[in-house]
């Protein structure tokens, strides 16, 4: 049986790099993408030493450029949209340009990559699309509004996509991690504009301080997180039984707790508003 082809974005560090190494060492053909091979020379060396390949791809490129680079890879069996970044700041202080950059990198870039890969998957009637989201998509915290919005958009389009491509034997998996000890927090971006003075002492300043101080202290082990993702995709190991059975893979005890809390709140709101919801049809 020929090895599967994996195309993984954001391969310079964190989940992307570890998943490249995991899949390559398992005998799959792996192509990892990153913005600059020069700036990420160590990651390039690790991936190539494991038998993988690396291509340069910036999700802020034009759709035409992204499409051309993805199609140049050839047939893709597993597409993993992992690349992204985090704007840490209050919604009010984010500029239009910063909001657009957040959405371009975390939503439109993955959208264009997926669109480019789908034609080949449809023709072969086979393929898997994996979109790395975040618990923030379900449970946004103060200062994470733009990031949460970009991931919520990615989740919504993934749900629709899953129904659209199921007839072609293409599966979609949304991965919802909690806090893992990657460089995610270290690489956050702050808005250029100052935080208005009114926010000092509020939850915005408190949560911003928490995020900044929590780098390197996250409870999640990135290797274990990647192991669970890989297992759920290929159908082996602890998470193997989930293959083809779940649309969302929640990883991390914190993500599980927060999902349950937000779901309980939603169900409570639904129960409270039931009479109102039922009152709006024509008589």
C-alpha positions as CSV (number, residue, x, y, z in Angstrom):
1,X,0.0,0.0,0.0
2,X,1.4,3.4,-1.0
3,X,2.2,5.8,1.8
4,X,-0.4,8.6,2.4
5,X,0.5,12.2,1.4
6,X,0.3,14.7,4.2
7,X,0.3,18.5,3.7
8,X,0.7,20.4,7.0
9,X,0.8,24.1,7.2
10,X,2.6,26.0,10.1
11,X,5.3,23.4,10.2
12,X,8.0,25.6,11.7
13,X,7.1,24.8,15.3
14,X,4.5,23.5,17.7
15,X,1.8,21.1,16.6
16,X,2.7,21.5,12.9
17,X,6.3,20.5,13.3
18,X,5.5,17.6,15.7
19,X,2.8,16.3,13.4
20,X,5.2,16.4,10.4
21,X,7.7,14.4,12.3
22,X,5.1,11.9,13.6
23,X,3.7,11.2,10.2
24,X,7.1,11.1,8.4
25,X,8.5,8.6,11.0
26,X,5.4,6.5,10.4
27,X,6.3,6.2,6.8
28,X,4.0,8.7,5.2
29,X,5.1,11.3,2.6
30,X,5.0,14.6,4.4
31,X,5.2,18.1,3.0
32,X,5.3,20.8,5.6
33,X,4.8,24.5,4.8
34,X,6.2,27.5,6.5
35,X,6.7,31.2,5.7
36,X,10.5,31.1,5.6
37,X,12.8,28.1,5.4
38,X,15.7,30.4,6.3
39,X,14.2,31.7,9.5
40,X,13.1,28.2,10.5
41,X,16.2,26.3,9.4
42,X,16.2,24.0,12.5
43,X,12.6,22.9,11.7
44,X,13.5,22.3,8.1
45,X,16.5,20.2,9.2
46,X,14.3,18.1,11.5
47,X,11.6,17.5,8.9
48,X,14.0,16.6,6.1
49,X,16.0,14.3,8.4
50,X,12.8,12.5,9.1
51,X,12.2,12.0,5.4
52,X,9.8,14.9,4.8
53,X,9.9,17.9,2.5
54,X,9.4,21.6,3.2
55,X,7.9,24.3,1.0
56,X,7.5,28.0,1.6
57,X,3.9,29.3,1.9
58,X,2.6,32.5,3.5
59,X,-1.1,32.4,4.2
60,X,-1.2,36.1,3.5
61,X,-0.3,35.6,-0.1
62,X,-3.0,36.0,-2.8
63,X,-5.5,33.2,-3.3
64,X,-3.9,32.6,-6.8
65,X,-0.5,32.2,-5.2
66,X,-1.7,29.8,-2.5
67,X,-3.7,27.8,-5.0
68,X,-0.7,27.4,-7.3
69,X,1.6,26.3,-4.5
70,X,-0.8,23.8,-3.0
71,X,-1.6,22.2,-6.4
72,X,2.1,22.0,-7.1
73,X,2.3,19.5,-4.2
74,X,0.2,17.0,-6.1
75,X,-2.4,14.6,-4.7
76,X,-3.0,15.2,-0.9
77,X,-4.5,12.6,1.3
78,X,-4.4,14.5,4.6
79,X,-4.6,18.3,4.6
80,X,-3.8,19.8,8.0
81,X,-4.5,23.5,8.3
82,X,-2.5,24.3,11.4
83,X,-0.9,27.7,10.7
84,X,-2.2,30.7,12.6
85,X,-1.5,33.4,15.1
86,X,-3.0,35.3,18.0
87,X,-3.8,39.0,18.3
88,X,-4.0,39.7,22.1
89,X,-6.0,42.8,22.8
90,X,-9.4,44.3,23.4
91,X,-11.8,44.3,20.5
92,X,-12.0,48.1,20.7
93,X,-8.3,48.7,20.1
94,X,-7.9,46.4,17.1
95,X,-7.4,48.3,13.8
96,X,-9.1,47.3,10.6
97,X,-5.8,46.2,9.2
98,X,-5.1,44.0,12.2
99,X,-8.5,42.5,12.1
100,X,-8.1,41.7,8.4
101,X,-4.7,40.1,9.0
102,X,-6.1,37.9,11.8
103,X,-8.9,36.7,9.5
104,X,-6.6,36.3,6.5
105,X,-4.1,34.1,8.3
106,X,-6.5,32.1,10.4
107,X,-9.5,31.8,8.1
108,X,-9.1,32.9,4.5
109,X,-5.6,31.3,4.2
110,X,-6.9,27.9,5.3
111,X,-10.0,28.3,3.2
112,X,-7.9,28.9,0.0
113,X,-5.6,26.0,0.9
114,X,-8.6,23.7,1.4
115,X,-10.2,24.8,-1.9
116,X,-7.0,24.1,-3.8
117,X,-6.8,20.6,-2.3
118,X,-10.4,19.6,-2.7
119,X,-10.4,19.1,-6.5
120,X,-7.9,16.3,-6.3
121,X,-9.7,14.7,-3.3
122,X,-13.0,14.8,-5.2
123,X,-11.5,13.2,-8.3
124,X,-10.0,10.4,-6.2
125,X,-13.1,10.1,-3.9
126,X,-10.8,10.2,-0.9
127,X,-9.2,12.6,1.5
128,X,-9.2,14.2,4.9
129,X,-9.2,17.9,5.8
130,X,-8.1,18.8,9.3
131,X,-8.7,22.3,10.7
132,X,-6.9,23.3,13.9
133,X,-9.2,25.5,15.9
134,X,-9.2,26.4,19.6
135,X,-11.4,26.2,22.6
136,X,-11.5,30.0,22.2
137,X,-13.9,29.4,19.3
138,X,-16.5,28.2,21.8
139,X,-15.4,30.0,24.9
140,X,-13.8,33.4,23.9
141,X,-12.1,35.2,26.7
142,X,-11.5,39.0,27.0
143,X,-8.5,40.0,24.8
144,X,-9.0,37.0,22.5
145,X,-12.0,38.3,20.5
146,X,-10.4,38.6,17.1
147,X,-8.6,35.3,17.4
148,X,-11.7,33.6,18.7
149,X,-13.7,35.1,15.8
150,X,-11.3,33.7,13.2
151,X,-11.4,30.2,14.7
152,X,-15.2,30.3,15.1
153,X,-15.4,31.2,11.4
154,X,-13.1,28.3,10.6
155,X,-15.2,25.9,12.6
156,X,-18.5,27.0,11.0
157,X,-17.1,26.6,7.4
158,X,-15.7,23.2,8.5
159,X,-19.2,22.0,9.6
160,X,-20.7,23.0,6.3
161,X,-17.8,21.6,4.3
162,X,-18.1,18.2,6.1
163,X,-21.7,17.8,4.9
164,X,-20.8,19.0,1.4
165,X,-17.9,16.6,0.8
166,X,-19.2,13.5,2.6
167,X,-20.7,12.1,-0.7
168,X,-17.1,12.1,-2.1
169,X,-15.7,10.1,0.8
170,X,-13.9,13.1,2.1
171,X,-13.9,13.6,5.8
172,X,-13.4,16.7,7.9
173,X,-12.0,16.9,11.4
174,X,-12.0,20.0,13.6
175,X,-9.4,19.9,16.4
176,X,-10.2,22.0,19.5
177,X,-7.1,22.2,21.7
178,X,-6.9,23.8,25.1
179,X,-3.6,25.3,26.4
180,X,-0.6,23.4,25.2
181,X,3.1,24.3,25.9
182,X,4.0,25.4,22.5
183,X,5.4,28.9,21.5
184,X,1.8,30.1,20.8
185,X,1.7,32.6,23.7
186,X,5.2,33.7,23.2
187,X,4.4,34.6,19.6
188,X,1.3,36.6,20.2
189,X,0.8,40.0,18.6
190,X,-0.4,43.1,20.4
191,X,-2.5,45.8,18.6
192,X,-0.6,48.8,17.6
193,X,-3.0,51.1,19.4
194,X,-2.8,51.6,23.1
195,X,-5.5,50.1,25.4
196,X,-7.9,52.9,26.4
197,X,-7.3,53.9,30.0
198,X,-10.9,52.9,31.0
199,X,-9.9,49.2,30.6
200,X,-7.1,49.4,33.2
201,X,-8.1,47.2,36.2
202,X,-10.9,45.4,34.2
203,X,-11.0,41.8,33.1
204,X,-9.2,42.9,29.9
205,X,-6.0,44.0,31.6
206,X,-6.3,41.0,34.0
207,X,-6.6,38.4,31.3
208,X,-4.0,40.1,29.1
209,X,-1.6,39.8,32.1
210,X,-2.5,36.1,32.6
211,X,-1.8,35.2,28.9
212,X,1.5,37.0,29.0
213,X,2.6,35.4,32.3
214,X,1.4,31.8,31.4
215,X,3.8,31.2,28.5
216,X,5.8,28.1,29.2
217,X,3.4,27.0,32.1
218,X,0.6,25.5,30.0
219,X,-0.4,22.0,31.3
220,X,-0.8,20.4,27.8
221,X,2.0,18.3,26.4
222,X,2.3,19.1,22.7
223,X,3.6,15.6,21.8
224,X,0.6,13.9,23.5
225,X,-1.7,16.3,21.7
226,X,-0.2,15.5,18.4
227,X,-0.3,11.8,19.2
228,X,-4.1,11.9,19.8
229,X,-4.6,13.9,16.6
230,X,-2.6,11.4,14.5
231,X,-4.4,8.4,16.1
232,X,-7.8,9.8,15.4
233,X,-6.9,10.4,11.8
234,X,-5.3,7.0,11.0
235,X,-7.5,4.8,13.3
236,X,-4.9,3.5,15.8
237,X,-3.9,3.9,19.4
238,X,-5.9,5.6,22.2
239,X,-7.9,7.9,19.9
240,X,-8.1,5.5,17.0
241,X,-11.7,4.5,17.8
242,X,-12.8,8.1,17.1
243,X,-11.8,7.9,13.4
244,X,-14.8,8.8,11.3
245,X,-17.1,9.1,14.3
246,X,-16.5,12.7,15.5
247,X,-16.5,16.0,13.8
248,X,-14.7,17.6,16.7
249,X,-11.6,16.3,18.5
250,X,-11.3,18.1,21.8
251,X,-7.9,17.7,23.4
252,X,-6.8,18.9,26.8
253,X,-8.7,18.6,30.2
254,X,-9.1,22.4,30.2
255,X,-10.8,22.3,26.7
256,X,-13.1,19.6,27.9
257,X,-14.1,21.5,31.1
258,X,-14.7,24.7,29.2
259,X,-16.7,23.0,26.5
260,X,-18.9,21.4,29.1
261,X,-19.4,24.7,30.9
262,X,-20.3,26.7,27.8
263,X,-22.6,23.9,26.6
264,X,-24.4,23.9,29.9
265,X,-24.8,27.6,29.7
266,X,-26.2,27.3,26.2
267,X,-28.7,24.7,27.3
268,X,-29.8,26.9,30.2
269,X,-30.3,29.8,27.8
270,X,-32.3,27.6,25.4
271,X,-34.6,26.4,28.2
272,X,-35.2,30.0,29.4
273,X,-36.0,31.2,25.9
274,X,-38.1,28.2,24.7
275,X,-41.5,30.0,25.0
276,X,-40.2,33.0,23.1
277,X,-38.7,30.8,20.4
278,X,-42.0,29.0,19.9
279,X,-44.0,32.2,19.7
280,X,-42.8,33.6,16.3
281,X,-44.5,31.4,13.6
282,X,-47.6,32.6,11.7
283,X,-50.7,31.5,13.6
